Amino acid sequence: MAITKTARRKRLRLGIRRKISGTAERPRVSVFKSNKGIYAQLIDDVNGKTLASASTKELGKQNLNVEVAKEVGKKLAENAKSAGIESVVFDRGGYPYHGRVKSLADGAREGGLKF
């Protein structure tokens, strides 16, 4: 039986999470894509807290493309700066580093976050 996209993504996500962990000084950027939006959070895994977040909902954007994902990345970087965070570790969440995920990461880098 063929492996579904979601099952494959779940398996990849767990493998990535085994290797990547965020701290208060260097939180993890977690990315989630849905059919209606893209969401990113800065997570401190030691304390289990979300330090900053950004999404297409927050920006009030309807269309979902590479340019909007870049704006979400810039907004995340802006929220991170206000929380005093400069360096992060990127967790692509099992998605390929391509398209909207790559664009979000590029936007965060342009906003001043160091990966």
C-alpha positions as CSV (number, residue, x, y, z in Angstrom):
1,M,0.0,0.0,0.0
2,A,1.3,3.4,-0.9
3,I,2.3,5.9,1.8
4,T,0.1,9.0,1.8
5,K,1.5,12.5,1.7
6,T,0.4,13.2,5.3
7,A,1.9,9.9,6.6
8,R,5.2,10.7,4.9
9,R,5.3,14.2,6.2
10,K,4.5,13.0,9.8
11,R,7.4,10.5,9.6
12,L,9.8,13.1,8.3
13,R,8.6,15.6,10.9
14,L,9.4,13.2,13.7
15,G,12.9,12.5,12.3
16,I,13.6,16.2,12.1
17,R,12.3,16.8,15.7
18,R,14.7,14.2,17.0
19,K,17.6,16.3,15.7
20,I,16.3,19.8,16.3
21,S,15.4,21.4,19.6
22,G,14.9,25.1,20.5
23,T,16.0,26.9,23.6
24,A,15.1,30.3,25.0
25,E,18.3,31.8,23.5
26,R,17.9,30.0,20.2
27,P,14.3,29.0,19.6
28,R,13.0,26.7,16.9
29,V,11.0,28.2,14.0
30,S,8.2,25.8,13.4
31,V,6.3,26.0,10.0
32,F,2.8,24.7,9.3
33,K,1.0,24.9,6.0
34,S,-2.7,24.5,5.5
35,N,-5.0,24.9,2.5
36,K,-5.9,28.4,3.7
37,G,-2.7,29.8,5.3
38,I,0.9,29.4,6.4
39,Y,1.8,29.7,10.1
40,A,5.2,30.1,11.8
41,Q,6.1,30.0,15.5
42,L,9.2,30.5,17.6
43,I,9.2,27.8,20.2
44,D,11.3,27.3,23.3
45,D,11.2,23.5,23.6
46,V,12.9,23.4,27.0
47,N,10.0,25.3,28.7
48,G,7.4,24.3,26.1
49,K,6.4,27.9,25.2
50,T,5.7,29.9,22.1
51,L,7.8,33.1,22.1
52,A,6.5,34.7,18.9
53,S,4.4,33.8,15.9
54,A,3.1,35.1,12.6
55,S,0.6,33.9,10.0
56,T,-1.4,34.8,6.9
57,K,-4.4,35.3,9.2
58,E,-2.5,37.8,11.3
59,L,-1.6,39.7,8.1
60,G,-5.2,39.5,6.8
61,K,-4.1,38.0,3.4
62,Q,-6.5,35.9,1.4
63,N,-4.3,34.5,-1.4
64,L,-1.6,32.0,-0.5
65,N,1.6,32.3,-2.6
66,V,5.4,32.7,-2.3
67,E,5.2,36.5,-1.8
68,V,2.7,36.2,1.1
69,A,4.9,33.5,2.7
70,K,7.9,36.0,2.5
71,E,5.7,38.6,4.2
72,V,4.9,36.1,7.0
73,G,8.7,35.5,7.4
74,K,9.4,39.2,7.7
75,K,6.5,39.6,10.2
76,L,7.9,36.7,12.3
77,A,11.4,38.4,12.3
78,E,9.8,41.6,13.4
79,N,7.9,39.9,16.3
80,A,11.2,38.0,17.2
81,K,13.1,41.3,17.4
82,S,10.5,42.8,19.7
83,A,10.9,39.7,21.9
84,G,14.7,40.1,21.9
85,I,15.5,37.0,19.7
86,E,18.1,37.2,17.0
87,S,19.3,33.6,16.4
88,V,17.0,30.7,15.6
89,V,17.0,27.1,14.3
90,F,14.7,26.3,11.4
91,D,12.3,23.4,11.5
92,R,10.6,22.9,8.1
93,G,8.1,20.5,9.6
94,G,8.5,17.7,7.2
95,Y,7.8,19.9,4.1
96,P,10.3,20.1,1.3
97,Y,12.6,23.2,1.6
98,H,11.0,24.7,-1.6
99,G,8.4,27.2,-2.6
100,R,6.5,28.7,0.3
101,V,8.6,27.2,3.1
102,K,11.8,28.5,1.5
103,S,10.2,31.9,0.9
104,L,9.2,32.1,4.6
105,A,12.8,31.3,5.6
106,D,14.2,33.9,3.2
107,G,11.7,36.6,4.5
108,A,12.8,35.8,8.1
109,R,16.5,36.2,7.1
110,E,15.7,39.5,5.3
111,G,14.0,40.6,8.5
112,G,17.2,40.0,10.5
113,L,17.0,36.5,12.0
114,K,20.1,34.4,11.9
115,F,19.7,30.7,11.1
